[in-house]
Every structure is written in structure tokens, then in C-alpha cells.
Amino acid sequence: MDETIMKFEQEWGEILNLSFRTDGIPYLVSSSKLGHVAIWDLENRRLHKQMRDVHKGPVTGCEFVRNEALLVTSSLDNKLKIWRFDELNDNGVILHLREGHSLPPTKIRFYSESGHQIISSSLDCTLRNFSIYSERLHKNLGTATTNRKLAKRLGSDKDPYKLSPITDFAFEIIREKEFDNIVTLHKKTLEAISWSGDKCRIGSNKFVHKRFRNVYGIEATAVTMSSCGNFVCIGYTSGHIDKFNIQSGLHRSTFVTEEHVQKTLQFESENQITGLAIDDISTKLVSTNSSFIKFWNFKTSKIIHHLNLGKIIKKIHINRQTGLIAVSFEEDEINIIDLDTKNLIREFKDLNSKINDIVFSSDSKWIIVAFEDKSIRVFDLESAAKIDHFLLSSPCISLSISPNNEFLATSHPDQNGIFLWSNINLYVPKLLHKLKNDFQPKLLDLPVARPDEIIEDEDLEDGHTEIFDENSKQENNEKDFIHYKSPEQLSKELITLSNLPSSPKPVRKYCSDDNTAEDYIVNKMIKGYASEVLDLACQGYDFAGEIIKPSTEGFSQKEGKQTGFLPDQLPSHPHIRFDEDVI
């Protein structure tokens, strides 16, 4: 029969987890929905410690490691913590921490040139840097706020100056060790905030023009940075585009037409800047508003050219190396524009779904597009054809491809993590063809972390196995590969060499017991063509082909002796010594 020995009461509401310490100390821990953990002393039958704000939500997991003074906790805030307890500090100290976004990401981009890092913003107002190879290299840049010192003292949850979620950001890594190199925009916010990717913290600059000091209702909607990392351009709902120096935070110029200057500072949908881009050498700025795409001189802030595409532009994406600009519209259409010629070069219509995000491959051969119908499609720019199409369980709201085209990263509105896809075309060479009009895309599962599956093949020898990954299983199409076999003789006018290696031992084919190699060489020199075979003969190589003897006219023979050269007229060679009695 069970007997109640002692009873404890937790004032934080429902108890979610219980765990006993098993390393010899009689402690019991309990977790609550408020994110607190209580430590109970079973020997003295009292509350020993309170660990408040362990997580920013219900502590769904709480367990002591067997025979260790380590406590593992987890929560819905997407954090996993390991706490260490010792004699000097029994309050618990964080030993290891693994964390991610507590809410779905809003935008992701590969951060480093090597493609090992991904920078992402989220609805939880944080900016993070993830490593695709090691969780130990993950970095949290912090929570967006306008008062960094107060937020550090009070905590991000109690910060009254905490900003709204990040909607867009731009960065350049070329000057990240010298000053701030990231700029973020926030939902329904006028100010743009600077960040330091090297120091992993929010910066000290806030970019806003003084013309908006007494104006309300204006929002920052687009941002881009110059390739040199010194300037940032910000577009607003009023139609203004301001250029700031990112190091000092000072305003440098404004990109605006003369007719727009006459208008008042009020929100108009046709003036709202929807996209900004700067070329590779910081000479041109590209902006979009309504159905217009405008080209500006970055130095003089004067407009150079403009195009009316006839449809409302949603966003743009530029590949600086090739100068190509992808323009997506509110409707199901994508245009590709050449920045140098300012002409439309490709057009993709009737896509049957709204576009969430669009990116170029590093070589601009492909454009990868995420749609609201839960599909991701890949288009080849050279042939203007769709070469890949697959479906997911939820729509992709942001995607990015690594600089070496090895990985594709995606984020989804119902997932807190970032999903990584491998480009199978880099590992399994395959010719890409245009998909048929009646092609039915397959529904793919989102990637999960798991070990490779080991599959035994009956055709292999006993004790041998092959390792496959389910995501890398592809149907082999023999028609994609052309097997070429070189002929034995390319042409009658060419010499065909054997594939066999040279003989390792010298073979003196032309030497006999009575005629030494030295005698043979001297005789050939007297006949006049020893210079052609001297080097080969000295090295002891065999002649695989037929030796064609030249004409011996001009030489006389008397009594079995050959004349024509005197001993002092014979050519010298550093590896051969001649004696006069040989002649």
C-alpha cells in the first residue's frame, strides 16, 4: 500500500515535470507554465531554491542527468539548456545552450562568401547567425531596441523600447570588422537600425531624415547597401530614397524627382518604394515603385532612365556579378532586366500563383522562386524554361542559395527553424531538360536531422554495404549520358602511342658481345646521323619503332674501316669518353 511521506505545494500553477537528482544529493525539481523551476530539499522537507525565468514559456522538459549534477530543461521558446550544480553555486549555472528563433523567420540570406553561415530575422524581433556545419557556431545578435543599455539592464521581455518584428535587412561583409555592416527595417517603423555582425550586437546608429521629425504614418519599406559597405539606401512609403553613411549615421543625399519634391509628405500607394538595389561598383541605384523601375546615378543622385512595366511591382532581386535584376509582380509574373542595357531580356508568365521570394543562383543561370501555392520552381535563364518543380507541406516565405550553389535554405510560416536542401546536380551530373506542360510535381517532406540510412545490396559481396540518403535517391536516366569510346587509330597521319608504361630496365638491342654500346655509337656518329639517337642511346632506351637509316653517300670505306671524321673532330658529350685506339 502506497504511503504519503511528504507533500509540497507549488504556487506557480500546474506542475509540468518532476525529476530527482541521482548523484547522492536528495533534491527534487518541478517545472511550471510560467517558465520557473523549483528545487525541493527532500532531506529537510523544504523549498531549497527558485530558478525564475528559466525559459520564456512553459518548461515542457526538465530532467536530471543520471548520476550527474546536470539539469536539462526545454521549452516552447525553442531553447535547450543544461544547468550545472556544484558546492560553490547550487543555484544552477548554464553550462550549454542551444537556441533558435521562438517564432517563424521572416527573411533568410546566406551571410558569408563561403556559404557556411545564414543570417535570419524573425517575428520574435531577433537577428541570428546560424552555421550550417556546427551548432556551436550559432550566434544571437540580440533583440531590436532603440535603447540598448536599458534593454540590457531590464531584459528584452521588459524593455519598453523594444521594436516590432524585422521585415527586411541588408548587409555587406567587406567592412564588418571596422564598423556596423547590417541594417534592419521593422514593421510600421520609420527608423532603420544598424547592427554589427562581427561583434554580434545591435549598433548605435538609427537612420532617419529630419524631414520626418514631425510627420507620422511614414514607414521604411526597402533597404540596400553599397558593395563597398560604406553607404546604405532606405526607401519609404512617401517615395523618398535617402542615402546615409553607415559608419557615422549622417545623411548624404536624397534620390527624388523634381515633380515629387512638390508633393506633400503623405502616404500614397503609387509612391511607396517596394525595392532597392545597387550594382557591383556602386555607380547605379535601382528603385521600384508602383509599376515603374528607375535607374539613378549613385554619385549625383540624378535619375538616368526609367521603365514602365505596366504591373504593380512587389519586390526585386539583383545579382551584382552579372548585372541581372529579377522583378516579381503582385500577379503571377517575373521579368528579368539587364542593368547595363536597361532592357527586358526574359519574361515568365502564367505562373498561376503569387510570388513570395525570388533569388538568383551565383552564376545567374537559374532563378529559384517560392510561391504561395506551397511550391518551389527553378527556371533556366538561358533557355527560359522550367527545369525543376516540387511541392512542400507549407509555403516557403523566404529562401536563399549558397554562393557555391551547394545548398538551398528555406523558411516557412509554421516552422521556427531553417531547412537546408542539397543541390543534387553538384554530386550527380545530370542533363537538365525542360519540364513538360503536364508535369505533376511531387510532394517532398521537409528535411530533418537524421543519420544516413544503410541499405544492403544483394549484388554486392558479402560484408559490403552501400550508404544512401533518401533525399538523394534519383532515378537514373541513361539517355542523359553519352558514352564515348576513343578509336584505336585517330588518323593515318598521326602517331598513336600505346597506353603501356616505359620499360624500367634499359634494353641495348643493338649491342652484341663483340660490339659494345660505345663502338655502336661511334660508328653511327661517323655515318653522320648519331646526333639523332645519341641522347636516347646513352640513356639505354630501346627503340620501339623502325629505325630509318639515312643515306651514306659521301662516306668511303677502306679495308673494313670507316673514314670521314678525325678523332679530334668528333662531337663531345658529357657522359661519353672516347679513346684514340678505338678508331
Secondary structure, 3 states (H helix, E strand, C coil): CCCCCCCCCCCCCCEEEEEECCCCCCEEEEEECCCCEEEEECCCCEEEEEECCCCCCCEEEEEECCCCCEEEEEECCCEEEEEECCCCCCCCEEEEEEECCCCCEEEEEECCCCCCEEEEEECCCEEEEEECCCHHHCEEEEECECCHHHHHHHCHHHCCCECCCEEEEEECCCCCCCCCCEEEEECCCCCEEEEECCCCEEEEEEECCHHHCCCCCCCEEEEEECCCCCEEEEEECCCCEEEEECCCCCEEEEECCHHHHCCCCCCCCCCCEEEEEECCCCCEEEEEECCEEEEEECCCCCEEEEEECCCCEEEEEEECCCCEEEEEECCCCEEEEECCCCEEEEEECCCCCCEEEEEECCCCCEEEEEECCCEEEEEECCCCEEEEEEECCCCCCEEEECCCCCEEEEECCCCCCCEEEECHHHCCCCCCCCCCCCCCCEECCCCCCCCCEEECCCCCCCCCCEEECHHHCCCCCHHHCCCCCCCCCCCCCCCCCCCCCCCCCCCCCCCCCCCCHHHHHHHHHHHCCHHHHHHHHHCCCCCCCCCCCCCCCCCCEECCEECCCCHHHCCCECCECCCHHHC
